[in-house]
Structures are given as C-alpha cells and as structure tokens.
Amino acid sequence: MRVLIQRVAKASVTIENSIKSQIGKGLLILLGIEDNDNKEDIEWLCNKITNLRIFDDKDGVMNLSALDTDADMLVVSQFTLHASTRKGNRPSYIRASKPDTAIPLYEAFCNTLSQKLSKNIGTGEFGANMQVELINDGPVTIWIDSKVKE
C-alpha cells in the first residue's frame, strides 16, 4: 500500500461537476493498493498517518499530529501510485490491484482511519474520474509505502 500525503489548508474532490467531499485544514491522502496488501498494511499506515507529527505547534515547529490538531482527512484512490516507469515512456500499472481486490481494502482503510480519528473522513469514489483541488499547506508532501516502512 502506498500513500502520498499532502498537508492542506483545504481540499475537495469533485465527480461529474458535483462536490463529493471537502475538508478544511488537514491531510489529503492519495492511496494506491496492490494485490499483496492486507489488514496489517492498513493498520500500520493508519497508525503512521494519524500520529505523524507534521502540524505546527505554537512555535511554528512541526511537532503535532492529526490526532493532536483534530485534522480533517480526505482519502482518494490513486492506482497510478503503483506506476512502473522502468521500460519505455508509457507507465505500466500491472502492480495496481483490480477493483474486486482494491475496493474492499480501500473501504477498510477509510473505515480504520475514521475510527482512529474518531470522526468521519472525506472520500473520493473508487474508479471514478475525479477532480481533486487542494491548497497545499507548507507545502508538506510525504510518500509512505507500507512494504518499505522508511
């Protein structure tokens, strides 16, 4: 499982000219899922995301987590995070899971994240053509892979 996390002042996802979800200050999370991902990946990533100290304290130092700041979160499925660009110029997405595997994991990730935050989170729609708008705060952008755990 891979995530690209962006700290935002606000973000939204629009599908067919209708806003599906929008958040204020918090995190926009782009989520890529591959076939060998499982509940352990979800648990590890959700713990990491909710406890990452990437929000400023009163002194302007990134020392607070999403839990400390009651941050909003918006999760958008993003199969292109598993793009392979090793050969040629056309990315291959063979490592990205197909919907029958990915959708239950996407939903479980969103539910787990919501439970850890003790609040609802915004979501996109798996497989939809989405327009994502954001105002990056910082900017702070962090990439995490549950298989690498760096």
C-alpha positions, 0 to 999 in steps of 0.5 A, spaced: 500 500 500 502 506 498 500 513 500 502 520 498 500 525 503 499 532 502 498 537 508 492 542 506 489 548 508 483 545 504 481 540 499 475 537 495 474 532 490 469 533 485 465 527 480 461 529 474 461 537 476 458 535 483 462 536 490 463 529 493 467 531 499 471 537 502 475 538 508 478 544 511 485 544 514 488 537 514 491 531 510 489 529 503 491 522 502 492 519 495 492 511 496 494 506 491 493 498 493 496 492 490 494 485 490 499 483 496 496 488 501 492 486 507 489 488 514 496 489 517 498 494 511 492 498 513 493 498 520 500 500 520 499 506 515 493 508 519 497 508 525 503 512 521 498 517 518 494 519 524 500 520 529 505 523 524 507 529 527 507 534 521 502 540 524 505 546 527 505 547 534 505 554 537 512 555 535 511 554 528 515 547 529 512 541 526 511 537 532 503 535 532 499 530 529 492 529 526 490 526 532 493 532 536 490 538 531 483 534 530 485 534 522 480 533 517 482 527 512 480 526 505 482 519 502 482 518 494 484 512 490 490 513 486 492 506 482 497 510 478 501 510 485 503 503 483 506 506 476 512 502 473 516 507 469 522 502 468 521 500 460 519 505 455 515 512 456 508 509 457 507 507 465 505 500 466 500 499 472 500 491 472 502 492 480 495 496 481 490 491 484 483 490 480 477 493 483 474 486 486 481 486 490 482 494 491 475 496 493 474 492 499 481 494 502 480 501 500 473 501 504 477 498 510 482 503 510 477 509 510 473 505 515 480 504 520 482 511 519 475 514 521 475 510 527 482 512 529 480 519 528 474 518 531 470 522 526 468 521 519 473 522 513 472 525 506 472 520 500 473 520 493 469 514 489 473 508 487 474 508 479 471 514 478 474 520 474 475 525 479 477 532 480 481 533 486 483 541 488 487 542 494 491 548 497 497 545 499 499 547 506 507 548 507 507 545 502 508 538 506 508 532 501 510 525 504 510 518 500 509 512 505 509 505 502 507 500 507 512 494 504 518 499 505 516 502 512 522 508 511 
